[in-house]
Amino acid sequence: MDVRPTLLLSIDFEDWHQLVHRRLGRVDWDRPHPAFPRQVHALLDLLDELDATATFFMLGMTVANYPELTCEIVARGHEPASHGFAHVRVHAQMREQFESDVRRSVETIEQVTGRRPIAYRAPAFSITRRTPWAYEILSQLGFRCDSSQYDSPRIPERIGAIPDAPYRLRLSSGPELWEFPVATWGPVPIGGGSYWRLLPAPLIRRGLDDFRVLYFHPYEFAAEPLRANLPPSPTPRQRATATGRSLWRNAGRGLVAKRLRQVARRYRLVSYDQAYDDVARRYGTRTRALSQEGVLV
């Protein structure tokens, strides 16, 4: 019997080139990019090596571009979840737009994989104090879990008093929704992404505990560098954006796989759907509600 404590492993399944090229204004931003399947396969092979299972928060437009790759992820034992369809921040949408975007992502994922997602993560962790209504919509759409909270200083207007472990969110209508917040240690975000490339490894390990959430992206696991393709006759601003995005995301990427291997020696890395029952037994009485001020109470 494996007695190691458990970490919840999540992946934001989004094509870095697709998102950056859209930001740069390329007319062909939505075409598949050859680097993305290589990034995903490098990640999947690493997860096989570590005997790890992950929840993949799938962007609907990425699923539409890579249906065979999406099916392979599920066939290799990982959980499909929703990351919305078009990667638009929740607070940039009206209620109806948000519901339509999430519903479209669910339909796309279910059509491709044959599985309806029951976990959701907002693009850029953008369920904030301005958008508490998003939780009601997620509950009405049948989601069991949300993982959109990350107590990071990079997230403006974030919800206050976010616990450091899973909790049940009481809603004014509909069933309660489990919230799996991404790991922090005090004020330090340690859940993954950029922070695993910047923070000392001992600090990251010190802040981990049972059922904390880690999150990453496929581009963080491939050896080849990220390079944005500029549109014809680019403006100085487009050049600066492309250069800045590439430099920031390439810096220290080799550390992520190395550190995940180290963490996997001490922890079991599992998907959300593998952990629901254990989370409910351990944290089932940990219930919170969201105040009108956007603070958990």
C-alpha positions as CSV (number, residue, x, y, z in Angstrom):
1,M,0.0,0.0,0.0
2,D,1.3,3.4,-1.0
3,V,1.4,5.5,2.2
4,R,2.8,8.7,0.7
5,P,0.7,11.8,1.2
6,T,-1.3,13.0,-1.8
7,L,-1.0,16.0,-4.1
8,L,-3.6,16.9,-6.7
9,L,-2.0,17.4,-10.1
10,S,-3.6,19.6,-12.7
11,I,-2.6,20.8,-16.2
12,D,-4.0,23.7,-18.1
13,F,-4.4,22.2,-21.6
14,E,-3.9,25.3,-23.7
15,D,-1.7,26.0,-26.7
16,W,0.8,28.7,-25.8
17,H,1.3,29.7,-29.5
18,Q,-2.4,29.9,-30.1
19,L,-2.9,32.3,-27.2
20,V,0.2,34.5,-27.9
21,H,-0.5,34.7,-31.6
22,R,-4.1,35.8,-30.9
23,R,-2.7,38.5,-28.6
24,L,-0.3,39.6,-31.4
25,G,-3.1,40.0,-33.8
26,R,-2.1,37.3,-36.3
27,V,-4.9,36.4,-38.7
28,D,-4.0,32.7,-38.5
29,W,-3.7,32.6,-34.7
30,D,-6.1,29.7,-34.4
31,R,-4.2,27.2,-36.6
32,P,-2.6,24.2,-34.9
33,H,1.1,24.6,-34.1
34,P,3.5,21.7,-34.5
35,A,5.2,22.3,-31.1
36,F,2.1,21.6,-29.1
37,P,1.8,17.8,-29.6
38,R,5.5,17.5,-28.8
39,Q,4.9,19.4,-25.5
40,V,2.0,17.3,-24.5
41,H,3.7,14.0,-25.3
42,A,6.7,15.1,-23.3
43,L,4.4,15.7,-20.4
44,L,2.4,12.5,-20.8
45,D,5.6,10.5,-20.9
46,L,6.8,12.1,-17.7
47,L,3.5,11.3,-16.0
48,D,3.9,7.7,-17.1
49,E,7.4,7.6,-15.7
50,L,6.2,9.0,-12.3
51,D,3.1,6.8,-12.3
52,A,1.1,10.0,-11.9
53,T,-2.4,10.9,-13.0
54,A,-3.6,14.5,-13.7
55,T,-6.7,16.5,-14.2
56,F,-6.4,18.3,-17.6
57,F,-8.3,21.6,-17.6
58,M,-9.1,21.7,-21.3
59,L,-9.6,24.9,-23.3
60,G,-12.4,24.2,-25.7
61,M,-10.7,25.8,-28.7
62,T,-7.6,23.8,-28.0
63,V,-9.6,20.6,-27.9
64,A,-11.2,21.5,-31.2
65,N,-7.7,22.0,-32.8
66,Y,-6.3,18.7,-31.4
67,P,-9.1,16.1,-31.0
68,E,-6.8,13.1,-31.4
69,L,-4.4,14.5,-28.8
70,T,-7.3,15.1,-26.4
71,C,-8.5,11.6,-26.8
72,E,-5.0,10.2,-26.1
73,I,-4.8,12.1,-22.8
74,V,-8.0,10.5,-21.6
75,A,-7.0,7.1,-23.0
76,R,-3.8,7.3,-20.9
77,G,-5.9,7.6,-17.8
78,H,-6.2,11.4,-17.1
79,E,-9.3,13.3,-16.2
80,P,-10.8,15.8,-18.7
81,A,-12.0,19.0,-17.1
82,S,-13.1,22.4,-18.4
83,H,-11.0,25.6,-18.8
84,G,-13.7,27.4,-20.7
85,F,-13.8,27.6,-24.5
86,A,-12.0,30.8,-25.6
87,H,-9.8,31.7,-22.7
88,V,-11.6,34.9,-21.8
89,R,-11.3,36.1,-18.2
90,V,-14.5,35.6,-16.3
91,H,-14.6,39.3,-15.1
92,A,-14.5,40.4,-18.8
93,Q,-17.8,38.6,-19.5
94,M,-21.4,39.1,-18.7
95,R,-23.3,36.2,-17.0
96,E,-24.8,35.0,-20.3
97,Q,-21.5,35.1,-22.1
98,F,-19.8,33.2,-19.3
99,E,-22.5,30.5,-19.3
100,S,-22.3,30.2,-23.1
101,D,-18.5,29.9,-23.0
102,V,-18.5,27.2,-20.3
103,R,-21.4,25.3,-21.9
104,R,-19.7,25.3,-25.3
105,S,-16.5,24.0,-23.7
106,V,-18.4,21.2,-22.0
107,E,-20.1,20.2,-25.2
108,T,-16.8,20.2,-27.1
109,I,-15.0,18.1,-24.5
110,E,-17.8,15.6,-24.2
111,Q,-18.2,15.3,-27.9
112,V,-14.5,14.5,-28.4
113,T,-13.8,12.4,-25.3
114,G,-17.1,10.9,-24.5
115,R,-16.8,12.2,-20.9
116,R,-18.6,15.2,-19.5
117,P,-16.3,17.3,-17.3
118,I,-17.3,17.9,-13.7
119,A,-14.3,20.2,-12.7
120,Y,-13.7,23.7,-13.9
121,R,-10.9,26.3,-13.8
122,A,-11.3,29.9,-14.9
123,P,-8.7,31.3,-17.3
124,A,-6.1,33.2,-15.3
125,F,-7.9,32.3,-12.1
126,S,-10.4,35.0,-12.9
127,I,-13.3,34.2,-10.6
128,T,-12.8,37.3,-8.4
129,R,-14.8,39.5,-6.0
130,R,-16.5,41.0,-9.1
131,T,-17.9,37.6,-10.3
132,P,-19.3,35.5,-7.5
133,W,-22.2,34.7,-9.7
134,A,-19.9,32.4,-11.7
135,Y,-20.1,29.8,-8.9
136,E,-23.9,29.7,-9.2
137,I,-23.7,29.1,-13.0
138,L,-21.1,26.3,-12.5
139,S,-23.3,24.6,-10.0
140,Q,-26.4,24.9,-12.4
141,L,-24.3,23.4,-15.2
142,G,-23.6,20.3,-13.1
143,F,-20.0,20.9,-12.0
144,R,-18.9,19.2,-8.9
145,C,-15.6,21.1,-8.3
146,D,-14.0,24.4,-9.1
147,S,-10.2,25.1,-9.0
148,S,-10.1,28.8,-9.8
149,Q,-8.7,30.2,-6.6
150,Y,-5.0,31.0,-6.3
151,D,-4.0,33.4,-3.5
152,S,-1.3,35.0,-5.7
153,P,-0.4,38.7,-5.7
154,R,-0.5,38.6,-9.5
155,I,-4.4,38.1,-9.4
156,P,-6.2,41.5,-9.0
157,E,-9.3,41.6,-6.8
158,R,-8.9,38.1,-5.7
159,I,-11.4,36.6,-3.2
160,G,-10.2,37.1,0.4
161,A,-9.4,34.6,3.1
162,I,-8.9,31.6,0.7
163,P,-8.1,28.5,2.8
164,D,-5.0,26.5,2.0
165,A,-6.8,23.2,1.5
166,P,-10.0,22.0,-0.2
167,Y,-13.4,23.3,1.2
168,R,-17.0,23.1,0.3
169,L,-18.5,26.4,-1.0
170,R,-22.1,27.1,0.2
171,L,-24.2,28.6,-2.6
172,S,-27.5,30.5,-2.4
173,S,-29.0,28.1,-4.9
174,G,-28.1,24.7,-6.1
175,P,-25.8,22.1,-4.5
176,E,-22.5,23.0,-2.8
177,L,-19.4,23.1,-4.9
178,W,-16.0,21.8,-3.9
179,E,-13.2,24.3,-4.2
180,F,-9.7,23.0,-4.7
181,P,-7.4,26.1,-4.3
182,V,-4.0,26.0,-5.8
183,A,-1.3,25.6,-3.2
184,T,0.2,28.5,-1.3
185,W,2.5,28.6,1.8
186,G,1.4,31.6,3.8
187,P,1.6,34.6,1.3
188,V,3.9,32.6,-1.1
189,P,2.3,31.0,-4.2
190,I,3.9,27.6,-4.6
191,G,1.4,25.7,-6.7
192,G,3.4,25.7,-9.9
193,G,3.7,27.6,-13.1
194,S,6.1,30.5,-13.0
195,Y,6.7,30.1,-9.3
196,W,8.4,26.7,-9.7
197,R,10.9,28.4,-12.1
198,L,11.7,31.2,-9.6
199,L,11.4,29.9,-6.0
200,P,14.0,27.8,-4.2
201,A,13.1,24.1,-4.3
202,P,13.3,23.7,-0.5
203,L,10.8,26.5,0.0
204,I,8.4,24.8,-2.4
205,R,8.7,21.4,-0.7
206,R,8.3,22.9,2.7
207,G,4.9,24.4,1.8
208,L,3.4,21.2,0.4
209,D,0.9,19.1,2.3
210,D,-1.9,16.5,1.8
211,F,-4.3,17.4,-1.1
212,R,-2.7,20.6,-2.1
213,V,-3.1,21.5,-5.8
214,L,-0.3,21.8,-8.3
215,Y,-0.8,23.2,-11.7
216,F,1.3,23.4,-14.9
217,H,1.1,23.8,-18.7
218,P,2.3,21.5,-21.4
219,Y,4.9,24.0,-22.7
220,E,6.8,23.7,-19.4
221,F,7.9,20.2,-20.1
222,A,9.3,20.2,-23.7
223,A,13.0,20.9,-24.3
224,E,12.5,23.2,-27.4
225,P,12.3,26.9,-26.6
226,L,9.1,28.9,-27.2
227,R,9.1,31.3,-30.1
228,A,6.2,33.5,-31.1
229,N,5.8,34.2,-34.8
230,L,5.3,37.9,-35.5
231,P,2.6,39.0,-38.0
232,P,3.7,40.7,-41.3
233,S,5.1,44.2,-40.7
234,P,4.9,44.0,-36.9
235,T,4.6,47.1,-34.8
236,P,7.2,47.9,-32.1
237,R,4.6,46.9,-29.5
238,Q,4.0,43.5,-31.1
239,R,7.8,42.9,-31.2
240,A,8.1,43.8,-27.6
241,T,5.1,41.6,-26.6
242,A,6.5,38.6,-28.5
243,T,10.0,39.0,-27.1
244,G,8.8,39.5,-23.6
245,R,6.4,36.5,-23.6
246,S,9.1,34.2,-25.0
247,L,11.8,35.4,-22.6
248,W,9.5,35.0,-19.6
249,R,8.2,31.6,-20.4
250,N,11.5,30.1,-21.5
251,A,13.4,31.2,-18.4
252,G,14.1,28.2,-16.1
253,R,11.6,25.8,-17.8
254,G,14.0,22.9,-17.3
255,L,13.5,23.1,-13.6
256,V,9.8,22.2,-13.7
257,A,10.2,18.5,-14.7
258,K,13.2,18.1,-12.4
259,R,11.3,19.5,-9.4
260,L,8.2,17.4,-10.2
261,R,10.4,14.3,-10.2
262,Q,11.7,15.2,-6.8
263,V,8.2,15.9,-5.4
264,A,6.9,12.6,-6.8
265,R,9.4,10.7,-4.6
266,R,7.6,12.0,-1.5
267,Y,4.0,12.4,-2.7
268,R,1.4,10.5,-4.8
269,L,0.3,12.7,-7.7
270,V,-3.3,12.1,-8.6
271,S,-6.2,13.6,-10.5
272,Y,-9.1,15.3,-8.9
273,D,-11.6,12.5,-9.7
274,Q,-9.3,10.0,-7.9
275,A,-9.3,12.1,-4.8
276,Y,-12.9,13.2,-4.3
277,D,-13.9,10.5,-1.8
278,D,-10.7,11.0,0.3
279,V,-11.1,14.8,0.2
280,A,-14.7,14.5,1.3
281,R,-13.8,12.3,4.3
282,R,-11.0,14.6,5.4
283,Y,-12.5,18.1,4.6
284,G,-16.2,17.3,4.5
285,T,-17.0,19.6,7.4
286,R,-14.9,22.5,6.1
287,T,-17.7,24.6,4.6
288,R,-17.4,28.3,3.6
289,A,-19.7,30.9,2.1
290,L,-18.8,34.0,0.1
291,S,-19.7,37.4,1.7
292,Q,-21.0,40.4,-0.2
293,E,-17.5,41.8,0.1
294,G,-15.9,38.9,-1.7
295,V,-14.4,37.3,1.4
296,L,-14.9,33.7,2.4
297,V,-16.5,33.2,5.8
